[in-house]
Every structure is written in C-alpha cells, then in structure tokens.
Amino acid sequence: MQVPLIYDSFLVKLGPMQIKQIYTHGPYRNFSYLIISKNKEQVFCVDPFDGGQIEQILENDGIKLTAIINTHEHGDHTCGNQYLIDRYGVEVWAHEKAKDKITSIGNYLKHNQIIELGNKESLKIWVTPGHTMAHICLLAQNNAVPFAILTGDTLFNAGVGNCKNGGNSEVLFQTINELFSDLADEVLVYPGHDYFENNLKFTLDREKDNHWAKDILHEYQEKIKHGQFLVSTMGLERKINAFLRLESATINNELGLKNSARKETFIELRKYRDQW
C-alpha cells in the first residue's frame, strides 16, 4: 500500500502517542503542540504561544503538563512559557545555548538525547542549528523508528526558516543536508508556523512546472476555507520544497546558476527568499 503524501490534520492517526497541533491565531501563524503519552502521564507542550489556550486544552482533556519544550529562543515560541510555569510549576527544556535567552530552563537537551514515553515510544532530540544556533527538533519514535518530526523553524511546509535573527544559512544547509536527508518519506512534518500557502507560491515562482506544488496549493486553499490544515510528509516535502530540490535545473536556471554545488544553490535560494 502506498503511503499518502499529505493528511488532513484531524485525520492523522499516530498510535498510542498523541501529537496535538494547535493553531494559535497569532500574527505569525504559529503552531504550538501537545505531545501526550499513551497513559497520559507524560505531557509536553512544545513552543507555547498562548498559555491560556494550552491550559484550556489540558483542563478539557483532564491531563497535567509535565514540561515545556522550546525548539528555540525566539519570543513567538516562548511567549506562553510563563503562564504555564505559573499555572503548573513546570520546567522549561531547551538547548544549552538558549541559557541566557529563555528563562526558567531546568533541563538542557542534547543531540540524540532520548525522552522515553513508555509503550516503546520516545522523543529523540536533534540539535539543528541554522535558524538560530540554539535550535532543536523533536523526532517522535516508535520502536526507535521515527514517524513524525516537530521542526520548529528549521523546516517548514515547502520552505525553511530564515537566518536573519541569530542564524546562518550555511549552517542551516549543513543541518538539513546531514540530518533531514535520511528521514523516511512517510515521516510526518509538524512545523512551527503555517506558512504553507506562501511557501508553495515561492516554490512555483522558482519552479513553475512543479505540478505537485500546484496541486497541493489548490488543496490547501480549499481546506483552509474551513479552518482545516494539512500535514505533509518528508516524501511530499521532497517534491514541493525548493530547499530540498537543489538539483532542479529549473530552480538553478531561475537563480542564474550553472553546475553549482547544492550548498551554493541553497544559500542563493535563501537570499532570494529573504527578498521575495
């Protein structure tokens, strides 16, 4: 059976572990997340934007927060921290380079660290510098096999994070090239923002003949009318994300590049996206 490349957010079935994607209605279209173990004894909030919104979900579901995990230090990913700290007395978990940028960090997360959730499920930490130097992503795993990744601002649907606020595009290329390239096609992608529509339009600006991007853009525009979001996979990202399509002759020609290394194409593409 062929694995689907895209899912309606409310139809994704993850097994015993739950990943709740929470749209925040903020100016930057942030997503926050709740990761809930099978027995509901471990509950992590990733990048809380609106603490009151998270509290309401926790109370409605009758579950207690274990800890906050911040993928990085930017304010739109941490602004709900204090509300939840005051309400539940929990720690913040983040990368050690965020030490002086995020308050109340009680646990510094390291590359390849495993957070066990029971039932053979776990979270694996990836240190993913580039958007900032204190960035992490979280791999949701079953039997040590990844089935989803929470990417913060490293990888978006059809895009990648900018590097203008404490980041470096060369480092971001290295992160994506060395880590994300080996993820299986069926791994679900949960980004820190809903930038899907604009990023698809950027892909089509650089690669006008990308029929996958055209089809997904139409599907997204129909779903969003009803407040529904799409969850992509790494397989789909490899078809629609210009930053994962660095060998595309069309993209390189649009950038005025010939026989360029993938790193050069990535950096030039990121520069163009900053001005687009």
C-alpha positions as CSV (number, residue, x, y, z in Angstrom):
1,M,0.0,0.0,0.0
2,Q,1.4,3.4,-1.0
3,V,1.9,5.8,1.9
4,P,-0.1,9.1,1.5
5,L,2.0,12.2,1.0
6,I,-0.4,14.6,2.8
7,Y,-3.0,14.3,5.5
8,D,-5.9,16.3,6.9
9,S,-4.7,17.4,10.4
10,F,-7.7,16.0,12.1
11,L,-7.4,12.6,10.4
12,V,-3.8,11.8,11.3
13,K,-3.5,8.5,13.4
14,L,-0.3,8.3,15.3
15,G,-1.0,5.3,17.5
16,P,-0.8,5.4,21.3
17,M,1.2,8.7,21.4
18,Q,-0.8,11.8,20.6
19,I,0.6,14.9,18.9
20,K,-1.9,17.7,19.0
21,Q,-1.3,20.5,16.6
22,I,-2.7,23.8,18.0
23,Y,-3.1,26.8,15.7
24,T,-2.7,30.0,17.8
25,H,-4.3,32.7,15.6
26,G,-1.3,34.9,16.2
27,P,0.2,37.4,13.8
28,Y,2.9,34.9,12.7
29,R,0.6,31.9,12.3
30,N,2.3,29.9,15.0
31,F,1.6,26.3,15.8
32,S,2.0,25.0,19.4
33,Y,1.9,21.3,20.2
34,L,1.0,18.9,22.9
35,I,2.7,15.5,23.0
36,I,0.8,13.1,25.1
37,S,2.0,9.6,26.1
38,K,-0.4,6.6,25.9
39,N,-1.1,6.6,29.6
40,K,-1.3,10.4,29.7
41,E,1.2,10.5,32.5
42,Q,3.7,12.5,30.3
43,V,2.5,15.6,28.6
44,F,4.9,18.0,26.9
45,C,4.0,21.4,25.4
46,V,6.2,22.4,22.5
47,D,6.6,26.2,21.8
48,P,3.5,27.5,23.7
49,F,2.3,30.7,22.2
50,D,-0.9,31.3,24.2
51,G,-0.6,29.8,27.7
52,G,-4.4,30.2,28.3
53,Q,-5.2,28.3,25.2
54,I,-3.0,25.4,26.2
55,E,-4.4,25.5,29.7
56,Q,-8.0,25.1,28.4
57,I,-7.0,22.1,26.3
58,L,-5.2,20.5,29.2
59,E,-8.2,21.1,31.5
60,N,-10.7,19.8,29.0
61,D,-8.7,16.6,28.4
62,G,-8.1,16.1,32.1
63,I,-4.3,15.9,31.8
64,K,-1.4,17.5,33.6
65,L,1.6,19.2,32.0
66,T,5.0,17.6,32.6
67,A,7.3,20.2,31.0
68,I,7.6,22.9,28.3
69,I,10.0,22.2,25.4
70,N,11.2,25.2,23.4
71,T,12.6,24.5,20.0
72,H,14.5,27.8,20.1
73,E,14.6,31.1,21.9
74,H,12.5,33.4,19.7
75,G,9.7,35.2,21.5
76,D,6.9,33.8,19.5
77,H,7.9,30.3,20.5
78,T,8.3,31.1,24.2
79,C,5.7,33.8,25.0
80,G,3.4,31.3,26.6
81,N,6.0,29.8,28.9
82,Q,5.5,32.0,32.0
83,Y,1.7,31.5,32.0
84,L,2.2,27.7,32.1
85,I,5.1,27.9,34.6
86,D,2.9,30.0,37.0
87,R,-0.1,27.6,36.5
88,Y,1.6,24.3,36.7
89,G,5.1,24.9,38.2
90,V,6.8,23.1,35.3
91,E,10.3,23.4,34.0
92,V,11.4,24.6,30.5
93,W,13.6,22.3,28.5
94,A,15.7,23.7,25.7
95,H,19.2,23.8,24.2
96,E,22.0,25.0,26.4
97,K,22.8,27.8,24.0
98,A,19.4,29.3,24.9
99,K,20.6,29.6,28.6
100,D,20.6,33.4,28.7
101,K,17.7,33.8,26.2
102,I,15.0,31.7,27.8
103,T,14.1,32.0,31.5
104,S,13.4,29.0,33.8
105,I,15.3,26.4,31.8
106,G,15.7,23.4,34.1
107,N,16.9,20.8,31.6
108,Y,19.3,21.3,28.8
109,L,18.6,19.0,25.9
110,K,21.5,17.4,23.9
111,H,21.8,15.9,20.4
112,N,20.4,12.4,20.2
113,Q,19.1,12.5,23.7
114,I,16.1,10.2,24.2
115,I,13.0,11.0,26.3
116,E,11.2,7.8,27.0
117,L,7.4,7.9,26.9
118,G,6.7,4.2,27.6
119,N,5.0,1.7,25.3
120,K,8.2,1.6,23.1
121,E,7.6,5.2,22.2
122,S,10.0,8.1,22.7
123,L,11.2,11.5,21.7
124,K,14.6,11.9,20.2
125,I,16.3,15.3,20.3
126,W,18.1,16.7,17.3
127,V,20.3,19.8,17.7
128,T,19.5,21.6,14.4
129,P,21.4,25.0,14.2
130,G,20.8,27.4,11.4
131,H,17.7,29.4,12.0
132,T,19.3,30.1,15.4
133,M,22.3,28.4,17.0
134,A,20.2,27.2,19.9
135,H,17.6,25.3,17.8
136,I,16.4,21.7,18.4
137,C,13.9,19.5,16.6
138,L,12.0,16.5,18.1
139,L,11.6,13.1,16.5
140,A,8.6,11.1,17.6
141,Q,9.6,7.5,17.5
142,N,8.0,4.0,17.8
143,N,10.5,1.2,18.5
144,A,13.3,3.8,17.8
145,V,11.9,4.4,14.3
146,P,10.8,8.0,13.6
147,F,7.2,8.5,12.4
148,A,7.0,12.3,12.9
149,I,9.2,15.3,13.4
150,L,8.4,18.6,15.1
151,T,10.7,21.0,13.2
152,G,10.2,24.4,14.9
153,D,11.6,27.0,12.4
154,T,14.2,24.7,10.8
155,L,12.0,23.1,8.2
156,F,8.6,24.4,7.1
157,N,6.0,23.0,4.8
158,A,7.5,23.9,1.4
159,G,10.2,26.0,3.0
160,V,12.9,26.5,5.6
161,G,13.5,29.1,8.3
162,N,15.2,32.4,7.7
163,C,18.6,33.1,9.2
164,K,18.3,36.8,9.8
165,N,17.8,36.7,13.6
166,G,20.8,34.9,15.0
167,G,21.2,32.2,12.3
168,N,23.5,31.2,9.5
169,S,22.4,29.9,6.1
170,E,25.5,27.8,5.6
171,V,24.9,26.1,9.0
172,L,21.2,25.6,8.1
173,F,22.2,23.9,4.9
174,Q,24.5,21.6,6.7
175,T,21.8,20.7,9.3
176,I,19.2,19.9,6.7
177,N,21.7,18.1,4.4
178,E,23.1,15.9,7.1
179,L,20.0,15.1,9.2
180,F,16.8,15.5,7.2
181,S,18.0,13.9,4.0
182,D,17.9,10.4,5.6
183,L,14.4,10.7,7.1
184,A,11.9,8.2,5.5
185,D,9.3,9.5,3.1
186,E,6.4,8.6,5.5
187,V,7.7,10.7,8.4
188,L,5.1,13.4,9.2
189,V,6.3,17.0,9.3
190,Y,5.0,19.3,12.1
191,P,6.4,22.9,11.6
192,G,6.3,25.9,14.0
193,H,4.2,28.0,11.6
194,D,1.6,27.7,9.0
195,Y,3.4,29.3,6.1
196,F,2.3,26.6,3.6
197,E,0.5,28.8,1.1
198,N,3.1,31.4,0.7
199,N,5.9,28.9,0.6
200,L,4.1,26.9,-2.2
201,K,3.8,30.2,-4.1
202,F,7.5,30.7,-3.7
203,T,8.3,27.2,-5.0
204,L,6.1,27.9,-8.0
205,D,7.9,31.2,-8.5
206,R,11.2,29.3,-8.8
207,E,9.8,26.1,-10.4
208,K,6.8,26.9,-12.4
209,D,6.5,23.4,-13.8
210,N,6.1,21.8,-10.4
211,H,2.7,20.2,-10.7
212,W,2.9,18.8,-7.1
213,A,3.1,22.3,-5.7
214,K,0.2,23.4,-7.9
215,D,-2.0,20.6,-6.7
216,I,-1.2,20.9,-3.0
217,L,-1.7,24.7,-3.2
218,H,-5.2,24.2,-4.5
219,E,-5.9,21.6,-1.9
220,Y,-4.6,23.8,0.9
221,Q,-6.7,26.8,-0.3
222,E,-9.8,24.6,-0.2
223,K,-9.1,23.2,3.3
224,I,-8.2,26.5,4.9
225,K,-11.6,27.9,4.0
226,H,-13.0,25.5,6.6
227,G,-10.2,26.1,9.1
228,Q,-8.5,22.8,8.3
229,F,-4.8,22.4,8.0
230,L,-2.7,19.9,6.0
231,V,0.0,17.7,7.5
232,S,2.8,16.9,5.0
233,T,5.4,14.1,4.9
234,M,9.1,14.2,4.1
235,G,8.1,12.4,0.8
236,L,5.9,15.3,-0.1
237,E,8.5,17.9,1.0
238,R,11.0,16.4,-1.4
239,K,8.5,17.1,-4.2
240,I,7.3,20.6,-3.2
241,N,10.1,22.2,-1.1
242,A,12.5,24.2,-3.2
243,F,15.1,23.9,-0.5
244,L,15.1,20.2,-0.8
245,R,15.2,20.3,-4.6
246,L,18.6,21.8,-5.1
247,E,19.4,19.6,-8.1
248,S,16.4,21.0,-10.0
249,A,17.6,22.5,-13.3
250,T,14.7,24.9,-13.3
251,I,15.5,26.3,-9.9
252,N,19.2,26.7,-10.7
253,N,18.4,28.4,-14.0
254,E,16.0,30.8,-12.3
255,L,18.8,31.7,-9.9
256,G,21.2,32.2,-12.7
257,L,23.4,29.3,-11.5
258,K,25.1,26.6,-13.6
259,N,26.8,23.5,-12.3
260,S,26.6,24.9,-8.8
261,A,27.1,22.8,-5.6
262,R,24.0,22.1,-3.6
263,K,25.2,24.4,-0.8
264,E,25.6,27.3,-3.2
265,T,22.1,26.8,-4.6
266,F,20.7,26.6,-1.0
267,I,22.4,29.8,0.1
268,E,21.3,31.7,-3.0
269,L,17.8,30.4,-2.7
270,R,17.6,31.6,0.9
271,K,18.9,35.0,-0.1
272,Y,16.3,35.3,-2.8
273,R,13.5,34.1,-0.4
274,D,14.5,36.9,2.1
275,Q,13.7,39.5,-0.6
276,W,10.8,37.7,-2.2
